[in-house]
């Protein structure tokens, strides 16, 4: 049984396949070389690990080995395919529905990283165990635009600048006025100076003041963090130790989120109402 519906995996694979570099097929003169595992098989295996978590050995079978999954994953990471896939998904959503870049939300999310590695540190919310923090940037609708990975012991405020700088992928297509919504952990003078330097307005929850999240625009990023952690086990419990692999998993999960959201919004906005007209 597939881990994701075909309405998501098929368009995702079609776009990913178009990004794959062409390979020259070299036939052995004696015909004794083992044939290359199809890319679609490996892609489905990586999606299964992203959603279900676990080790590569647990997802390996007679169609694809754990070594093949790792080597093909590293090959695709070296070509930047996962980041390009996420970017193309955002462009498709922006063209069909439209991204809300006038309202941006940034927040940090701490997850478990029991194996340690890069971008990990002592988690302040898990008795000092190894953890990873994702500083995520979303648009006004909650779609993940960019992220920065760091140790769980890093504060949110120093990660704000590199997180906002992930907007450079949009180039000169940003709106003239941008409002950044932040929680109380960013309530400081350096944060206000940074927003002023970048030409952004800021709506920051004051420290020591309780403001229900449903009274602010920050609820969308809480939903996005839930999408990441509850929908993709490999993001909730990080077992990969290398930073490039951790970043690739977030990019692939974010592309899935954007495609899923695009299908739902497009169905609502462009569906053809085939219901017969009511009689008077």
Buried (B, 14 or more C-beta within 10 A) or exposed (E): EEEBEEEBBEBBBEBBEEBEEEEEEEEEEEEEEEEEBEBEBBBBBBBBBBBEBEEBEEBBEEEBBBEBBBEBBBBBBEEBBBBBBBBBBBBBBBEEBEBBBBBBBBBBBBBBBEEBBBBBBEBEEBEEBBBBBBBBBBBBBBBBBBBBBBBBBBEBBEBBBBBBEBBEBBEEEBEEEBBBBBBBBBBBEEBEEBBEEBEBEBBBBEEEEEEEEEEBBBBBBBEBBEBBBEBBBBBBBBBBBEBBBBBBBBBBBBBBBBBBBBBEBBEEEEEEEEEEEEEE
